[in-house]
Amino acid sequence: MVKATPDWQQIHLSEAGSQGRLRFALLAICVLAGLLTACSSAPSTAAPQVAPRTVSGLVSTLEDEVRDLPDGQIAWSTYWKLCWDEYPGAQGYEMQTMTSEGRSPKLRRLSGRCFRLQAAAGENPKTAGLMNRELQLKLQEGQLGYRVRAVLADNRVSEWSVSMPVGKATAK
């Protein structure tokens, strides 16, 4: 049975003379030095410890902004704003995007207790009002949401809050 060897081994081992051996030795030293440096300065990748309480008091609101344009037109935007109660000992907060396809692995770090996002927008005749606003908000509501957790000291976080759908206003 013939065992395959990686191309880089074939290249370095087949080089003749002291120049080839010197290159191989330098490469090995560089790789070893890189590994030692990475191991000694690598940040802790341990999963954070979870505190037994969730972020509470989540309230989402819708805020409309309208500006006049020439020829009887308007430009409008509806912003979805999510706020929550202060979590005792929180050094910040993390938000996770939730879509109809699942949870995003990327977390958004926030220092404050509110998050604002444009949920709908348009340009149309002023007489038409905020045309298709409700449709755009319903589409967002069915496709996008966010959940929040508090970031605490000593590599600890709170449990995740419930997911709040973008485009929907709630009452406290």
Order of alpha helices (4+ residues) and beta strands (2+ residues): alpha-alpha-beta-beta-beta-beta-beta-beta-alpha-beta-beta-beta
